[in-house]
Amino acid sequence: MSSSYGETIRFTLFGQSHGPVVGVTMEGVPPGFPIDLEALQAFLNRRAPGRSPTATARREEDRPEFLSGLVGNVTCGAPLTAVIPNRDIHPQDYRSFRDCPRPGHGDYTAQAKFHGTQDAAGGGHLSGRLTAPLCIAGGICLQLLAREGVTIAAHIQAIGDQEDLPFDPVAVGEAELQTLLARPFPVLRESAEAAMTQTILEAKAAGDSVGGVIECAALGLQPGWGDPIFGGMENRIAQAVFGIPGVRGVEFGAGFSAARLRGSEHNDAFCLEDGQVRTKTNRHGGILGGITSGMPLLFRVAIKPTPSISRPQESISMSRREPVTLEIPGRHDPCIVPRAVPCVEAAAAVAIYDAYLQGKKGD
């Protein structure tokens, strides 16, 4: 099972959705860096369940307990391990899904791979609950990147057919990102919040769910981070982002719309700005040849509708080999997009910080 990521800084996620704890071990964290634990907790709170009418009713404090790697609040060079206890667990809600797989979930494929030995409660190790320790790793990397002048923030670009303004690919700035980080519902156009919330609540009332798109920006990256061919910045970020359950696609810069352009329309002209090499446009999204260009790094993530819905769905009994109608009890997000925003920021942070440290080794 591949639950580890990274080269110079490497972290491993462990635990199951309704097990005693979920957690992370990080190796390669540089020593001597103080970690703001209050800021880390505030970051984790953005992802935590049970804090909004548009989220699952499962209530978890998501307070990490550090077992190693810190002396006081300062990194000491030892592997950093932190756990988050699972308190509000209902494993009994999932007993029937070992035989009757839920549409859209990994129940059937986990059975095919692990032959009944898997933890089926809440998806076990396949669960979105594992994004909590991902956010520990990402939250720490965000603080370490801030020391290098890098800021990462994301916003909800769309929920269903309700859309927010996109980032300006050239002019997105630090103040804009800080404003997003301070908003409980991160959108650039404040009026989008009400429309998106209404879309989520309508899906919830219908016993259904809805997906959306998250757009993420990273500022302050120096030119030259990332490695061709398989260590390119897109490769690194995409691998980390696809570790978030529910992600269906990732695109950088102009993304799939580039396929409808000519080269003369897609190429970004180079220019000098205050003696620095820049591009007049930024359809490349801050990455050329897998390597950062110094322009804002921009990417978008497509999030599918939550597969757990209360409406009747068709499935099968694997033991009886016959069709069944499945109704899913329990507590589920009608839309995971708002809680996935810090997860996307966390995934970007671990990928970018790993690339930064990799580059320093080669200096």
C-alpha positions in Angstrom: 0.0 0.0 0.0 1.5 3.3 -1.1 0.8 5.8 1.7 4.1 7.7 1.5 5.1 10.7 -0.5 8.2 12.8 -1.1 12.0 12.5 -1.7 14.0 14.9 0.5 11.1 15.3 2.9 9.1 12.2 3.1 5.8 11.6 5.0 3.7 8.5 5.6 0.0 8.6 6.5 -1.4 5.9 8.7 -4.7 4.9 10.5 -8.3 4.2 9.5 -11.4 6.3 9.4 -13.0 4.7 12.5 -9.9 3.3 14.1 -8.3 4.7 17.3 -6.2 7.4 15.5 -5.0 8.7 12.2 -1.6 10.2 11.9 1.6 11.1 10.0 5.3 10.5 10.2 7.5 13.0 8.5 11.2 12.3 7.8 13.7 14.9 6.5 12.2 17.9 8.3 15.1 20.4 8.8 16.0 20.9 12.5 15.8 24.2 14.4 12.6 25.6 13.0 9.9 26.7 15.4 6.4 25.5 14.5 3.5 27.8 15.4 1.1 25.2 16.8 -1.8 27.6 17.2 -1.5 28.5 13.5 -1.3 24.8 12.6 -4.5 24.1 14.7 -6.3 27.0 12.9 -5.3 25.4 9.6 -6.6 22.0 10.7 -9.8 23.5 11.9 -10.6 24.6 8.3 -10.7 21.0 7.2 -12.3 19.5 10.4 -15.8 18.0 10.2 -18.9 19.1 12.1 -18.4 22.9 11.9 -20.9 23.9 9.2 -24.5 23.0 8.1 -23.0 22.1 4.7 -20.6 19.5 6.2 -20.9 16.1 7.8 -22.4 16.0 11.4 -19.4 13.9 12.5 -17.7 16.0 15.2 -13.9 15.7 15.7 -11.6 18.1 17.5 -8.7 17.2 15.2 -6.1 18.3 17.8 -2.8 16.7 16.9 -0.6 15.0 19.6 3.1 15.1 18.7 4.9 12.0 19.7 8.4 12.9 18.3 10.2 15.4 16.2 9.6 18.4 18.3 11.3 19.7 21.4 8.9 22.2 22.7 7.7 23.6 19.4 11.0 23.4 17.6 11.9 20.7 15.1 14.8 18.6 16.4 15.8 16.6 13.3 14.2 13.3 14.5 11.3 11.8 12.4 8.2 13.9 13.3 5.2 11.8 14.2 1.8 13.2 15.1 -1.6 11.5 15.7 -5.2 12.7 15.8 -7.5 10.6 18.0 -10.8 9.5 16.4 -13.5 10.3 18.9 -16.9 10.4 17.1 -16.8 7.0 15.4 -19.8 4.8 14.3 -18.2 1.7 12.7 -21.6 -0.2 13.0 -22.9 2.1 10.2 -20.7 0.3 7.7 -21.1 -3.4 8.4 -23.3 -4.2 5.4 -21.0 -2.5 2.9 -18.5 -5.4 3.1 -21.1 -7.5 1.2 -23.0 -4.7 -0.6 -20.5 -2.1 -2.0 -21.5 1.5 -2.1 -21.6 3.0 -5.6 -18.8 5.6 -6.1 -16.8 4.3 -3.2 -13.8 2.0 -3.0 -15.7 -0.8 -1.2 -15.7 -3.2 -4.1 -12.2 -2.5 -5.3 -10.8 -2.8 -1.7 -12.5 -6.2 -1.5 -11.0 -7.3 -4.8 -7.5 -6.2 -3.6 -7.5 -7.2 0.1 -9.9 -10.2 0.0 -11.9 -9.2 3.0 -9.1 -8.2 5.3 -9.7 -4.5 4.8 -11.3 -2.2 7.4 -14.6 -1.4 5.8 -15.8 1.2 8.4 -15.9 4.6 6.8 -13.7 3.3 4.0 -10.9 2.5 6.4 -7.6 3.6 5.1 -9.2 4.8 1.8 -11.2 7.4 3.7 -11.1 11.2 3.4 -10.3 11.1 7.2 -6.7 10.6 6.2 -6.7 14.2 4.9 -6.5 15.3 8.5 -2.9 14.0 8.9 -2.1 15.2 5.4 -3.0 18.7 6.6 -0.6 18.3 9.6 2.2 17.6 7.1 1.0 20.3 4.7 0.4 22.9 7.5 4.0 22.4 8.7 5.3 22.7 5.2 3.3 25.9 4.7 5.0 27.5 7.7 8.5 26.4 6.4 7.7 27.7 2.9 6.6 31.1 4.4 10.1 31.5 5.7 11.3 31.2 2.1 8.8 33.9 0.9 6.2 31.4 -0.5 2.5 31.8 0.1 -0.1 29.2 -1.0 -3.9 29.7 -0.9 -6.9 28.3 -2.7 -10.5 29.3 -3.3 -13.7 27.6 -4.3 -13.9 28.4 -8.0 -17.2 26.5 -8.6 -19.8 24.4 -6.8 -22.2 22.8 -9.2 -23.0 25.5 -11.7 -22.3 28.4 -9.4 -18.9 30.0 -10.1 -16.5 32.4 -8.4 -14.1 34.8 -10.1 -10.9 33.1 -11.3 -7.5 34.3 -10.2 -5.8 36.8 -12.4 -2.9 34.6 -13.7 -0.5 37.5 -13.9 -1.6 39.9 -11.2 -2.8 37.6 -8.3 -1.1 39.0 -5.2 -0.2 38.4 -1.7 -3.0 40.5 -0.2 -5.6 38.6 -2.2 -4.3 35.2 -0.9 -4.2 36.5 2.7 -7.8 37.6 2.4 -8.8 34.1 1.2 -7.0 32.5 4.0 -9.0 34.6 6.5 -12.4 33.7 5.1 -14.3 30.7 6.5 -15.8 30.2 3.0 -12.9 31.1 0.6 -14.2 32.8 -2.5 -13.0 35.9 -4.3 -16.5 37.3 -5.0 -18.2 37.4 -1.7 -21.7 37.1 -3.3 -20.7 33.7 -4.6 -20.8 32.3 -1.1 -24.6 32.5 -0.7 -25.3 31.0 -4.1 -22.9 28.1 -3.5 -24.2 27.5 0.0 -27.8 27.4 -1.4 -26.7 24.8 -4.1 -25.2 22.6 -1.4 -28.2 22.8 0.9 -30.6 22.0 -2.0 -28.6 18.9 -2.8 -28.6 17.9 0.9 -32.4 18.4 1.1 -32.8 16.1 -1.9 -30.7 13.4 -0.3 -28.0 14.1 -2.9 -24.6 15.7 -3.2 -22.7 18.1 -5.4 -19.1 18.6 -6.5 -17.0 21.5 -7.7 -13.6 23.0 -8.6 -10.9 24.4 -6.4 -8.3 26.8 -7.8 -4.9 27.1 -6.0 -2.2 29.7 -6.3 1.4 29.7 -5.0 3.4 33.0 -5.0 7.1 33.6 -4.3 8.5 30.6 -6.0 11.9 31.2 -7.5 12.7 30.1 -11.1 14.3 26.7 -11.3 12.3 24.5 -8.8 11.3 21.1 -10.1 13.1 18.4 -12.1 12.5 16.9 -15.5 11.1 14.4 -16.5 9.1 12.6 -13.8 10.1 15.0 -11.1 8.5 18.0 -12.7 6.5 20.4 -10.6 3.2 19.3 -12.2 4.1 15.7 -11.6 4.9 16.3 -7.9 1.8 18.4 -7.2 -0.6 16.1 -9.2 0.6 13.0 -7.3 0.1 14.7 -3.9 -3.3 16.2 -4.9 -4.6 12.8 -6.2 -4.0 11.5 -2.7 -7.1 13.5 -1.7 -10.1 11.2 -2.0 -12.7 12.6 -4.4 -10.2 14.3 -6.8 -11.1 13.6 -10.4 -8.8 15.9 -12.3 -5.9 18.4 -12.1 -5.0 21.1 -14.7 -2.3 23.7 -14.7 -2.4 27.2 -16.2 -4.7 27.2 -19.2 -5.2 23.5 -18.7 -7.5 21.6 -21.1 -8.5 24.9 -22.8 -5.0 25.0 -24.2 -5.9 22.1 -26.5 -8.3 24.5 -28.4 -5.6 27.2 -28.9 -2.8 27.7 -31.5 0.7 28.0 -30.4 0.7 31.7 -31.2 -2.3 32.1 -28.8 -1.0 29.9 -26.0 2.7 30.9 -25.8 3.5 33.5 -23.2 5.9 36.3 -24.4 8.9 37.0 -22.2 9.6 40.4 -20.9 11.8 42.2 -18.3 10.1 43.8 -15.3 12.3 45.6 -12.8 15.2 43.7 -14.2 13.5 40.3 -13.6 12.5 37.9 -16.4 8.7 37.6 -16.5 6.0 36.7 -19.0 3.3 39.1 -20.2 0.6 36.4 -19.9 0.6 33.2 -17.8 -1.1 30.5 -19.7 1.8 28.2 -18.6 0.6 28.5 -15.0 4.1 29.2 -13.7 5.7 26.0 -14.9 7.7 25.3 -18.1 9.4 22.0 -18.8 8.3 20.9 -15.3 10.4 23.7 -13.8 9.0 26.9 -12.1 9.3 30.1 -14.1 8.9 32.6 -11.3 5.4 33.5 -12.4 2.4 32.6 -10.1 1.9 28.9 -10.0 -1.7 28.2 -10.7 -3.7 24.9 -10.9 -7.3 23.7 -10.6 -8.7 20.6 -9.0 -12.0 18.9 -9.9 -13.8 17.4 -7.0 -16.5 14.8 -7.6 -19.9 14.8 -5.8 -19.8 13.0 -2.4 -20.7 9.3 -3.3 -22.5 8.8 0.0 -26.0 9.9 -0.5 -29.3 9.0 1.2 -31.2 8.4 -2.1 -31.7 4.7 -3.0 -29.0 3.3 -5.3 -28.5 0.1 -7.2 -25.8 -2.3 -6.0 -25.3 -6.1 -5.5 -24.9 -8.6 -2.7 -21.6 -10.2 -3.4 -22.4 -13.2 -1.3 -25.9 -13.8 -2.7 -24.9 -12.7 -6.2 -28.1 -10.7 -6.7 -29.1 -7.1 -7.1 -30.0 -5.0 -4.1 -31.3 -1.5 -3.4 -28.9 0.3 -1.1 -29.6 3.2 1.2 -26.6 4.7 3.0 -27.1 5.7 6.6 -24.6 7.7 8.6 -23.2 11.3 8.5 -21.9 12.6 5.2 -20.9 15.8 3.5 -23.4 16.9 0.9 -20.3 18.6 -0.7 -16.7 18.0 0.3 -15.4 21.0 -1.7 -15.2 23.6 1.1 -13.4 21.2 3.4 -11.1 20.1 0.6 -9.7 23.6 0.1 -7.0 23.3 2.9 -6.3 19.8 1.7 -5.4 21.1 -1.7 -3.2 23.8 -0.1 -1.6 21.1 2.0 -0.9 18.8 -0.9 0.6 21.7 -2.9 2.8 22.7 0.1 4.4 19.3 0.6 5.1 19.0 -3.1 6.6 22.4 -3.4 8.6 22.2 -0.2 10.0 18.8 -1.3 11.0 20.3 -4.6 12.6 23.3 -2.9 14.7 21.0 -0.6 15.6 18.8 -3.6 16.9 21.9 -5.4 19.0 23.0 -2.4 20.7 19.6 -2.3 21.9 20.3 -5.9 23.1 23.8 -5.2 
